Amino acid sequence: MTPVRLLSFDYPYISYTQRYAVARIGVSATVDLVDLVVPITGSLLFIYVVYRIGLKLMLGFSRPVPAPPPAGELRKVRLTYLCTLCGTEVRMTRSPNSAPQGPKCCMEEMELIHDHDND
């Protein structure tokens, strides 16, 4: 059997090394194996890297839940707040201190409109 000679115009997408391997071996099994293993390995590596980066980002967003205050620490208050932008009213009944900071609504702090304790 005579060796197969591949010319560059027969298969323009095959490199010189691949043409030499096909001509020398007579089959393209080695070339096909390399053409299959390298892209799959690269794809798996890319998927793993993206997975690890995504996992790190998601874990960075999560924070541990703060510990609840000790029993008896919350004080009873009766405060009513109003959002000046949307008109939402909120009544606060318990607070860790007697003069709490007002809640936020619409990205702004709500106004204290009624303090039932100091009527």
Residue pairs with C-beta under 8 A, 6 or more apart in sequence:
1 26
3 23
3 24
3 26
4 22
4 23
4 26
5 23
6 14
6 19
6 22
6 23
8 19
11 19
14 22
18 28
18 31
21 28
21 30
21 31
22 28
22 31
69 96
73 96
74 94
74 95
74 96
75 94
75 95
75 96
75 97
75 98
76 93
76 94
77 92
77 93
77 94
77 95
77 98
77 100
77 117
78 91
78 92
78 93
78 115
78 116
78 117
79 91
79 92
79 95
79 100
79 112
79 114
79 115
79 116
79 117
80 89
80 90
80 91
80 92
80 112
80 113
80 114
80 115
80 116
81 89
81 90
81 91
81 92
81 102
81 103
81 110
81 111
81 112
81 113
82 88
82 89
82 90
82 110
82 111
82 113
83 89
83 90
83 105
83 106
83 108
83 110
83 111
84 108
84 110
84 111
85 105
85 106
85 108
86 105
86 106
88 105
88 110
89 113
90 103
90 105
90 110
92 100
92 103
101 109
102 109
102 110
102 111
102 112
103 109
103 110
104 110
